[in-house]
Amino acid sequence: MRSPNLKGDPLYLCLRPSTNSLQTKTLLKPTQKIPANEVNGQILTLDSGISAIRYWLHRKACGNAASRSPTVLDLVTPIPVLNSSLPLKTLSHTVLQQAMNWIKICVTSHAKCKVSTDGVLPARLIDLKDVQQLQFIRIVRVSVLSSLELKYATLSYCWGGKTKLQLKRSNASTLETGVSVGTLPKTIQDAVHFTAALGLRWLWVDSLCIIQDSAEDMAHEVRSMYGIYQNCFISIAALDAKHSDEGLYACRDPLMYAECELARTSKEQVMVTHMGYSRDIHNKVPPLYTRGWVVQERILPPRTIILGRTVAWECRETTKAEFNGAARATPFSTIKSGFFNTVTESKGKLAVTDDELAKIRKAWSNIFSVYVKTNLTFKSDRLSAISAVISAIQARTNWQNVGGLWVPFLFTELLWRRKSLPSGSYRTGISPSWTWASVECESMGFFDPIFKRLVEVDVEDGDVECLKNGNVSSDKRPIAIRVSGTPMELHTVEYDYGDYESGGHTKYCAFKVFPRIHLNEHHWIPDTGPNDNYPWYFLPFAQLKYGDIVGLGLSRKDSLSLVFERKGYLTISYPKKEVKQILHFLKEQTKITCYIV
C-alpha cells in the first residue's frame, strides 16, 4: 500500500512484492519483523501501519526534529538504502551508456539534427588522441587539419572567475605542444574524458581555444560563435557546477529522485521508499542557466547532453530524461527546437510570408525573455553574448538590428521597460541609452495594443550606413534615433507632510503645462536608480486601446540642442478627462524633430 500524498516533500512508502520473486501473491505473516527497527520499545512490523512506519523513518532520518513528515531538508542521518536502480554518481558506466544510446537514436533517426553545416569552424580545437593512453592533450589550429568533416564536441560551463589555465599569447606554444590533462580545471578534465569516451577526438572549450588576452582573436571567434556551436556534433553542458573546478559530474541522493529498496523482509517482499522532490532545490535555476553566454550555447548545437544531479538530453526534435520523474530536476526549454524550426532549418532561404516572420519574431521574444534574466561577468558583453542568435535572424529575415532592437519594429522596440527589481539596476556602459543593453537588469518588451501613434521614429539618416555595417556608434558617438513628436517638459515637486518628527517627505512629478496632473512612482519606471528619479521630459509615443498614454522619460544632453537621452518608461493612466487634456494639447502643437542617443 502507499501512503497518502501529503503536502510538502514527504517520504512515500510502498510495501510490495519483490520483482525478483515469482511468488508475488505470497503474503508475510503479521509477526514478521523489519530488522533492527525498534521505536520506543516497540518492534516495527509490516502490519504496524503506515503511520508507525512513517514515524520510524522520521526518527531514522531526522533524529529529534519536528514531528511533521520529514523532508529532504530535514535529513540529519542518511536513511540506509539497500538497493537503487539509480547510480549514486553521474560518473558511471550506466550514464555513459545512456548518453551513447541517445546519440545513436538521434544520429540515425532525427532528420532535423542532420542538417548540413555551412563550413564555419573554430580556429582551434583540443586534440584528445593521446588522452586515454598518455593523459595528454594539445591545442591544434584547425587550418592545418586536412579533414573537412571534423566531429567535435563543445563544452558549456561556468567559468566562476579566472580558470587556472587559459590560452594566452605567452603559453600558446606550450599548449600546442601539449600538456597533461591534470593541469586543466576539473570541469574541463571531466569533459575531456567524457568526450573521448563518446568516441570523439576533438573538443572545443572557449578558455583554451580563444586567445584570452587578444582582442583581435576574441572578436574573430565571437563573430564565429554561430558556426562554432551550430556545426558541433554535440554540446556537453555542466549544469550544476558553479565554477570550472567543480567538475562535470555530481553525487546525488537516490531517495530524492527514485524509489529505493529500504528493507527486505524476505525474498517475497521489500519495503520501497521515495523521498519526493524538494521544492526549494528543484525550483532553483541551475548555475549554468544563469549565465548570459550560455543562452546561445543552449540554442545553437544540434544536440546537448546535460550533466547535473540528473542526466538529460536536448536535441532539435526531442528531450529526454535519465529516468521517469527526472525531468522535474532538469529545466527543459523549447528555445532550441523553436529557434531551429523558425530560423536555422531554412537557412539560406529568406523568410517572406507574414506567418514565417511572425514565428521568427515570436522565437526571438522567447529567447529574449530567457536572456535578460541571466548575468554576465563583463557587463559590456550584453550584446556580444547574444550576437550569434541576432546574426542568424538577420540572415533569415534581412531585418536590420541596432543595439539589440529590430529596426522594422523600432517603434514598439523602443518601449521596452525594466521589471521591478529590489536591488535596482545599473548602466552597463553600452551606448546608446535607448537600447535595453545599456541597463543591467531584467527587461521586458512592449506588447500592449496600440490605438494611435503619437510620434514617428527612425534611425538618423547619417547613421544608416553605419547601421548596415552592424555598428552601434558612428564617429565615436552613439547611433541616434530621429523622432518627430512633442516632448513635454516636467518638473519635480518635493514636499513634507506630517510633523517634523515623523519625517514625512515625498516628491512627485508634474507637467509644466498641466501642473495639476501629477505623476508618481505608479506611472514611472526608471531605467536606473530609485523610482523617484524622475525625468525632465515626457515624450508621448502612443495611446493604447484601453486609453492610457505611454512613452519615454528623457533628459536633455544640453540646453542648446534637441538631443536627449532615455531615462525610463512612463505611463499616463488618468481618468478620461486628464487623458483628453493631454491629447488635445498634443494635437494643437507642431511636432518637432529631436534625437535620442
Stockholm file with secondary structure:
# STOCKHOLM 1.0

chainA/1-597         MRSPNLKGDPLYLCLRPSTNSLQTKTLLKPTQKIPANEVNGQILTLDSGISAIRYWLHRKACGNAASRSPTVLDLVTPIPVLNSSLPLKTLSHTVLQQAMNWIKICVTSHAKCKVSTDGVLPARLIDLKDVQQLQFIRIVRVSVLSSLELKYATLSYCWGGKTKLQLKRSNASTLETGVSVGTLPKTIQDAVHFTAALGLRWLWVDSLCIIQDSAEDMAHEVRSMYGIYQNCFISIAALDAKHSDEGLYACRDPLMYAECELARTSKEQVMVTHMGYSRDIHNKVPPLYTRGWVVQERILPPRTIILGRTVAWECRETTKAEFNGAARATPFSTIKSGFFNTVTESKGKLAVTDDELAKIRKAWSNIFSVYVKTNLTFKSDRLSAISAVISAIQARTNWQNVGGLWVPFLFTELLWRRKSLPSGSYRTGISPSWTWASVECESMGFFDPIFKRLVEVDVEDGDVECLKNGNVSSDKRPIAIRVSGTPMELHTVEYDYGDYESGGHTKYCAFKVFPRIHLNEHHWIPDTGPNDNYPWYFLPFAQLKYGDIVGLGLSRKDSLSLVFERKGYLTISYPKKEVKQILHFLKEQTKITCYIV
#=GR chainA/1-597 SS CBCCCCSSSCCEEEEEECTTCSCTTCCCCTTCEEEEEEETTEEEETTSCHHHHHHHHHHHHHTTCCSSCCCGGGCSSCCCCSEESSCSBSSSHHHHHHHHHHHHHHHHHCGGGGCCCCSCCCSEEEECTTHHHHCEEEEEEGGGCCCSCCCEEEEECCCCSCCSCCCCGGGHHHHHHCEEGGGSCHHHHHHHHHHHHTTCCEEECHHHHSCTTCHHHHHHHHHTHHHHHHTCSEEEEECSCSSTTSCSCCBCCGGGTSCEEEEECSSSEEEEEECCCCHHHHTSCCGGGGBTTHHHHHHSSSEEEEESSSEEEEESSCEEESSTTGGGGSCCCSHHHHHIIIIITTTTSCCCSHHHHHHHHHHHHHHHHHHTTCBCSSGGGTTGGGHHHHHHHHHHHCCCEETTEEGGGHHHHTTCEECCCTTCCEECSCSCTTSGGGEESCEECCCCCEEEECCEEEECGGGHHHHHTTCSEETTEECCEEEEECCEEEEEEEEECSCTTTTCEEEEEEESSCTTSEECTTTEEESSSCTTCCCSEEEEEEEETTSCEEEEEEEESCTTSCEEEEEEEEEECCCHHHHHHHHHHHHHSCCEEEEEC
#=GC SS_cons         CBCCCCSSSCCEEEEEECTTCSCTTCCCCTTCEEEEEEETTEEEETTSCHHHHHHHHHHHHHTTCCSSCCCGGGCSSCCCCSEESSCSBSSSHHHHHHHHHHHHHHHHHCGGGGCCCCSCCCSEEEECTTHHHHCEEEEEEGGGCCCSCCCEEEEECCCCSCCSCCCCGGGHHHHHHCEEGGGSCHHHHHHHHHHHHTTCCEEECHHHHSCTTCHHHHHHHHHTHHHHHHTCSEEEEECSCSSTTSCSCCBCCGGGTSCEEEEECSSSEEEEEECCCCHHHHTSCCGGGGBTTHHHHHHSSSEEEEESSSEEEEESSCEEESSTTGGGGSCCCSHHHHHIIIIITTTTSCCCSHHHHHHHHHHHHHHHHHHTTCBCSSGGGTTGGGHHHHHHHHHHHCCCEETTEEGGGHHHHTTCEECCCTTCCEECSCSCTTSGGGEESCEECCCCCEEEECCEEEECGGGHHHHHTTCSEETTEECCEEEEECCEEEEEEEEECSCTTTTCEEEEEEESSCTTSEECTTTEEESSSCTTCCCSEEEEEEEETTSCEEEEEEEESCTTSCEEEEEEEEEECCCHHHHHHHHHHHHHSCCEEEEEC
//
